[in-house]
C-alpha cells in the first residue's frame, strides 16, 4: 500500500507565526536599563591611562607693611591730620616734611609667619587612544572605552620639611543621573493567517506588554583624604562619564620655620630742604621656611590606581546596555615637581657687595648684638639705599665718621661702615638675600 503525504502550507505558516509570537514575548521581558550585556575582568595593563601634574602654583606671601603714613588714613582723618600739622608747622617746608612722615603701626614687633603657603595643583588624567586597534577584537581600544574608576595620591617625601594642613576637598561630591524615565509597549495582533478555522469562528486577538521605569542613581564624583604628608582623591565614573580630564586641588601647607629679623626704617623729612631722612630703625621678626638642605626643585610621589572599561562589542551604539565589556586594572607611580626652592624662600633684600666675595651690611645694637640689615621688599630697600647715597654726598658728613642711625651702627666687612666707603670706596648695591644673579643697583660714584 502506498501512502501519499502532502505538504500543508498552512501548517508552515502557523509554525512560523507562533515562533514569532514566542520570540516577541521573550524579548518583551527584557529591559534596556542595564550596565552592560556581559562583563569580565581581563587582568592588569599599566599603559592604558596616564597622569601628570599639569601645574602647581604657590601663592605670594608677604610680611606686610609695619608702617603707615597720612594716606593710609580715612578721608575725615586725613582732613583732621592736615589741619593739626598746619597749625603745628606754619612753615611750608616743615609742613611738607610732616606730611611725608611715617608712623609705626600699633603693636609693631610681633612675629609674622611666612611659613604657611597655599598651593594650587592641576592633575591631568588621559587615556591611551590607539586608533590603529579599531576593529581588533584582541586590542584594548574602542570609541566607547572609558576610565571607570580612579584613586590617586600625592605624598611628600620625609626629607622635605613640609606638611599639609588643609584643603578644599572636605565634602564628598556626588553626582546623580536619571537612568530611565521610559515606557515600553510591545503587541502582536492575531489574524486569519494563523488558522482558517479561527477566522471562520470570528476569533481575533492581540498579545501586548508595557513597561514604565523611573530610575535615578547616584555615583561618587569626588572624594578625598588628607594627612600630614599625603592627600588622596577618589573618582567614580558612570554611564557616559569618562574620567579623562583635569582635577584641581587647593591645599594649605606649612614649612618648618626659623626666625629672620626685618629692618623697618622710619623716614622723616629734613626741615631745611624737605628731603626724606631716616630718624630710627625698628625691627620685626618674621618666621621663614627652613630649607637649608632642600634641593632646587621640591618633588612629591604621585601614585595612581585605575579601572579601565574596554568595550569588546557594542561600541557602534551610544547606549551601554548592549556592550560586551572587559575590565583592566592598572597602576602608575612617578615623582612630580611641586615647586622650586626659589619660589619658597622669602624675597628679602639687603645692601652689600659681591665684587670679590659676598659682603653685606649688618646692624649693631647698643648691646653689641649684630644681625643682617634686610628689608621685606625691594621698594623699602631701594628707598633706604637712596637715602644712604644722598647722605654720603652731603658736605657736612665727615668722611671717616661711621654711619649711625639713632643708637644703631651699620657694620660692613666686620667694621663700622663709614660715609667715605659709601662715597667712593667699595661698590655697594641692593641685592636679594636668598637669591643670586641679580646685578642690583650700585651707589653713584662707588665704582
C-alpha positions in Angstrom: 0.0 0.0 0.0 1.3 3.4 -0.9 0.5 6.5 1.2 0.6 9.9 -0.3 1.9 12.6 2.1 1.0 16.0 1.0 2.8 19.2 2.2 0.4 21.6 4.1 1.4 25.3 3.5 -1.0 26.4 6.3 0.9 24.3 8.8 4.3 26.1 8.0 2.6 29.4 8.2 1.2 28.6 11.6 4.5 27.3 12.9 6.4 30.4 11.8 3.8 32.8 13.2 3.8 31.1 16.6 7.6 31.1 16.7 7.5 34.9 16.1 5.0 35.3 18.9 7.2 33.4 21.3 10.2 35.4 20.3 8.4 38.7 20.9 7.2 37.6 24.2 10.7 36.6 25.3 12.1 39.9 24.1 9.3 41.9 25.7 10.5 40.5 29.1 14.0 42.1 28.6 15.0 45.7 29.5 17.5 48.2 28.2 18.2 49.6 31.7 21.4 47.6 32.1 25.0 48.5 32.8 26.3 46.1 30.1 25.4 43.0 28.2 28.4 40.9 29.5 31.4 41.8 31.6 34.7 40.1 32.6 37.9 41.0 34.2 40.9 40.5 31.9 43.9 41.5 34.0 46.4 44.3 34.5 47.6 46.8 31.9 49.6 49.7 33.2 49.8 51.6 29.9 46.1 52.4 29.3 46.0 55.5 31.5 48.5 58.3 32.3 48.6 61.1 34.8 50.7 64.1 35.3 50.8 67.3 37.4 49.9 69.9 34.8 50.6 72.9 37.0 51.3 73.8 40.6 51.2 77.4 41.7 52.2 78.9 45.1 50.7 82.0 46.5 52.9 85.0 47.1 53.5 85.6 50.8 54.2 89.0 52.3 55.1 90.0 55.8 53.0 93.1 55.3 53.9 96.7 56.0 54.6 97.7 59.6 54.3 101.4 59.0 51.6 103.8 57.8 51.5 107.4 56.7 48.9 110.1 56.2 47.5 108.5 53.1 46.6 105.3 54.9 44.0 107.2 57.0 40.4 107.7 56.1 39.3 110.9 54.3 38.0 112.5 57.5 41.1 111.5 59.5 43.3 113.0 56.7 41.5 116.3 56.9 41.9 116.5 60.7 45.6 115.4 60.5 46.4 118.1 57.8 44.7 120.7 60.0 46.8 119.7 63.0 50.0 119.7 61.0 49.2 123.1 59.5 48.8 124.6 63.0 52.0 122.9 64.3 54.2 123.7 61.2 53.3 127.0 59.7 56.4 127.0 57.5 55.8 125.4 54.1 59.0 123.2 54.2 58.3 121.9 57.6 54.6 121.3 56.7 55.6 119.3 53.6 58.1 117.3 55.5 55.5 116.5 58.2 53.1 115.2 55.6 55.6 112.7 54.4 56.4 111.2 57.8 55.6 107.6 58.5 54.4 106.1 61.8 54.7 102.6 63.2 51.5 100.6 63.4 50.3 99.9 66.9 51.8 96.7 68.2 54.8 96.6 65.8 57.2 93.9 66.8 55.1 90.6 66.8 56.4 87.7 64.8 55.0 87.5 61.3 54.6 83.9 59.9 55.6 83.3 56.3 55.8 79.5 56.5 52.2 78.9 55.6 51.6 78.7 51.9 48.7 77.8 49.6 49.4 75.5 46.7 47.0 75.1 43.7 47.6 71.8 41.8 46.0 70.7 38.5 46.2 67.0 37.9 45.7 65.8 34.2 44.3 62.3 33.5 44.4 60.9 30.0 43.9 57.5 28.4 45.7 55.8 25.5 43.9 56.4 22.2 45.4 53.9 19.7 43.1 54.1 16.7 45.2 51.5 14.9 43.5 48.9 17.2 39.9 49.8 16.0 38.1 46.6 15.0 40.8 44.4 16.6 39.0 42.1 19.0 42.2 41.4 20.8 43.1 45.1 21.1 42.4 47.4 24.1 40.9 50.4 22.4 37.5 51.3 21.0 35.5 54.5 20.7 33.3 53.6 23.7 36.1 52.9 26.2 36.3 55.0 29.3 38.1 55.2 32.6 35.6 53.9 35.2 37.4 54.4 38.5 40.4 56.4 39.7 42.2 56.7 43.0 45.4 58.8 43.1 47.6 60.2 45.9 50.3 62.7 46.3 52.8 62.2 49.1 55.6 64.4 50.3 58.9 62.6 50.9 60.1 62.6 54.5 63.3 64.5 53.6 61.4 67.7 53.0 60.3 69.9 55.9 56.8 70.3 54.5 53.4 69.3 55.8 49.8 69.5 54.6 47.4 71.4 56.9 44.2 71.7 54.9 42.5 71.7 51.5 39.2 72.3 49.6 38.0 68.7 49.5 36.5 68.1 52.9 33.0 67.4 51.5 32.4 64.4 49.3 30.8 65.3 46.0 28.1 63.1 44.5 26.6 63.2 41.1 23.1 62.0 40.2 21.9 60.7 36.8 18.5 59.7 35.5 18.9 56.1 34.3 15.4 55.7 32.9 12.2 57.5 32.5 10.7 55.4 29.7 7.6 53.5 28.7 7.9 50.3 26.5 4.9 48.8 24.7 5.1 45.7 22.5 2.0 44.0 20.9 1.2 41.3 18.3 -2.2 41.0 16.5 -3.5 37.5 15.7 -5.4 37.4 12.4 -6.6 35.0 9.6 -3.0 33.9 8.7 -2.9 31.7 11.9 -5.7 29.3 11.1 -8.7 29.4 8.8 -10.9 27.8 11.4 -10.2 30.6 13.9 -11.1 33.2 11.4 -14.3 31.4 10.4 -15.3 31.5 14.0 -14.6 35.2 14.2 -11.6 34.8 16.5 -9.1 37.7 16.5 -6.8 39.0 19.4 -3.5 40.5 20.4 -0.7 39.9 22.9 0.9 43.0 24.5 3.2 44.1 27.3 4.0 47.6 28.7 6.9 48.7 31.0 7.3 52.0 32.8 10.6 52.9 34.6 11.8 55.9 36.5 15.2 55.1 37.9 17.8 57.5 39.3 21.3 56.6 40.6 24.0 58.4 42.5 27.7 58.0 41.9 30.8 59.3 43.5 32.2 62.3 41.7 35.0 63.2 44.1 36.1 62.1 47.5 39.3 62.9 49.3 41.5 62.2 52.3 44.3 64.3 53.7 47.0 63.7 56.3 50.3 65.3 57.4 52.2 64.4 54.3 49.6 62.7 52.0 46.5 63.6 50.0 44.3 61.1 48.3 41.5 61.7 45.8 38.9 59.1 44.5 36.6 59.4 41.5 34.0 57.1 40.1 32.6 57.1 36.5 29.2 56.1 35.3 27.1 56.0 32.1 28.7 58.2 29.5 31.0 59.7 32.1 34.7 59.3 31.3 37.2 60.3 34.0 39.6 61.8 31.5 40.3 65.4 32.3 41.6 67.7 34.9 41.2 67.7 38.7 42.1 70.8 40.7 43.1 70.6 44.4 43.9 73.6 46.6 46.0 72.7 49.6 47.5 74.6 52.5 51.0 73.7 53.6 53.3 74.7 56.4 57.1 74.5 56.4 59.4 74.0 59.4 60.5 77.5 60.3 63.2 79.7 61.8 63.0 83.5 62.6 64.5 86.3 60.5 64.7 89.9 61.6 63.4 92.5 59.2 64.5 96.2 59.4 61.9 98.9 59.3 63.4 102.4 58.7 61.3 105.3 59.9 61.6 108.0 57.3 61.1 111.7 58.1 61.7 115.0 56.3 64.7 117.2 56.9 63.4 120.6 57.9 65.8 122.6 55.8 65.2 121.0 52.4 62.2 118.6 52.8 64.3 115.6 51.7 63.3 112.4 53.5 65.7 111.2 56.1 65.8 108.2 58.5 65.2 109.0 62.1 65.3 105.5 63.6 65.4 101.8 62.8 62.8 99.4 64.1 62.7 95.7 63.7 60.2 92.8 63.5 60.7 89.1 63.5 59.5 87.0 60.5 59.2 83.2 60.5 60.5 81.9 57.2 60.8 78.3 55.8 63.7 76.2 56.9 65.1 75.0 53.6 68.9 74.8 54.1 69.1 71.2 52.7 66.2 71.4 50.2 67.0 70.8 46.6 66.5 73.3 43.8 63.2 71.5 42.9 60.9 70.1 45.6 59.2 66.9 44.3 56.4 64.6 45.6 55.5 61.0 44.9 52.4 60.6 42.7 50.6 57.3 42.6 47.5 56.3 40.5 45.3 53.2 40.5 42.6 52.9 37.9 39.9 50.6 36.4 39.6 50.8 32.6 36.4 49.8 30.9 37.1 48.4 27.4 34.2 47.7 25.0 34.7 44.5 23.1 31.5 44.8 21.0 28.5 47.1 21.0 30.6 50.3 20.5 28.5 51.3 17.5 25.6 52.3 19.7 25.7 55.1 22.2 23.8 53.3 24.8 25.9 51.0 27.1 23.4 48.2 27.8 24.3 46.2 24.7 28.1 46.4 25.4 30.3 43.4 25.9 32.8 44.8 28.4 36.3 43.8 29.5 37.8 45.4 32.6 41.5 46.1 33.1 43.3 47.4 36.2 46.5 49.4 36.3 48.8 51.4 38.5 51.3 54.3 37.9 53.9 55.7 40.2 56.2 58.6 39.5 57.8 61.7 41.0 56.4 65.1 40.0 57.8 68.6 40.7 55.8 70.8 43.1 57.8 74.0 43.1 61.3 75.3 43.0 63.3 76.4 46.0 63.4 79.9 44.8 59.6 80.1 44.9 59.6 79.3 48.6 62.4 81.4 50.1 61.2 84.9 51.0 62.2 87.8 48.7 64.1 89.9 51.2 66.7 92.4 50.1 69.9 93.6 51.7 72.7 96.1 50.8 76.2 95.0 50.2 78.8 94.0 47.6 79.6 90.8 45.6 82.6 92.2 43.7 85.1 89.7 45.2 83.1 87.8 47.8 79.6 88.4 49.1 79.7 91.0 51.9 76.5 92.6 53.3 75.8 95.5 55.7 74.8 94.4 59.2 73.3 96.3 62.2 75.0 96.5 65.6 72.8 97.3 68.6 73.9 99.2 71.7 74.2 95.9 73.5 76.6 94.6 70.8 74.2 92.3 69.1 74.6 92.1 65.2 72.2 90.9 62.6 71.7 91.4 58.8 70.3 94.7 57.6 67.5 93.3 55.4 64.2 94.6 54.2 60.9 93.0 53.4 60.6 94.2 49.8 62.7 95.8 47.1 61.0 99.2 47.3 61.9 99.6 51.0 65.5 98.5 50.4 65.8 101.0 47.5 64.4 103.8 49.5 66.9 103.2 52.3 69.6 102.8 49.6 68.8 106.2 48.1 69.0 107.8 51.5 72.5 106.4 52.1 73.6 107.6 48.7 72.3 111.1 49.2 73.6 111.4 52.8 77.1 110.3 51.7 77.3 113.2 49.3 76.4 115.9 51.8 79.5 118.1 52.7 78.6 118.1 56.4 79.2 114.4 56.7 82.8 113.7 58.0 84.4 111.3 55.6 85.7 108.9 58.2 82.7 109.0 60.6 80.6 105.8 61.0 77.0 105.6 59.7 74.9 105.7 62.8 71.1 105.8 62.9 69.8 106.6 66.4 71.6 104.1 68.7 72.4 101.6 65.9 75.6 101.4 63.9 75.9 99.9 60.4 78.7 97.3 60.0 80.5 96.4 56.8 83.4 93.9 56.4 83.5 93.5 60.2 84.0 97.1 60.9 81.8 100.2 61.2 80.6 101.5 57.8 81.8 105.0 57.1 80.4 107.7 54.8 83.8 107.5 53.0 83.1 103.9 52.0 79.7 104.9 50.6 81.0 108.0 48.8 83.8 106.4 46.8 85.0 103.1 48.3 83.7 99.6 47.8 80.8 99.1 45.3 77.7 98.7 47.3 74.3 97.9 45.9 70.9 96.4 46.7 70.9 92.6 46.5 68.5 89.7 47.2 69.2 88.0 50.4 68.4 84.4 49.3 68.9 84.6 45.5 72.0 85.3 43.4 72.5 86.6 39.9 70.7 90.0 40.4 73.0 92.7 39.3 71.4 95.1 41.7 71.9 98.9 41.7 75.2 100.5 42.6 75.6 103.6 44.6 76.6 106.6 42.5 80.3 107.0 42.4 81.0 103.7 44.2 82.7 102.1 41.2 
